[in-house]
Amino acid sequence: MALQLRPNCEYCDKDLPPNSTEARICSYECTFCADCVETQLHDVCPNCGGGFAPRPIRPAKEWRLGVSVGKHPPSTKRVHLSFSHDEIAAHSAKIAGIPPETR
């Protein structure tokens, strides 16, 4: 199963096309831009509490039969947070000092 490649930052709604090097994801594919991960979320996913990694780039060219962004297109459904920015700040503040690998 391929990643959804969500089209936007869930915090600021910045566009994150499939070839964006600014996209960050948690293990549940929650998607945010690098700036929000660093300055607003402090490497704490507001949904699950996990950390983030750069989202992989899906190849534009079909190097192997059936495997490319054209064959497995990114999601077009924009995702937005269900928490307020104040709730997110409080959540991040509680666990930001704990390394992601030990949360």
Secondary structure, DSSP 8 states (H G I E B T S, - for coil): ------SB-TTT--B--TT-SSEEE-TT--EEEHHHHHHTSTT--TTTS---EE-----SS-SBTTBSTTTS---------SS-HHHHHHHHHHHTTS-GGG-
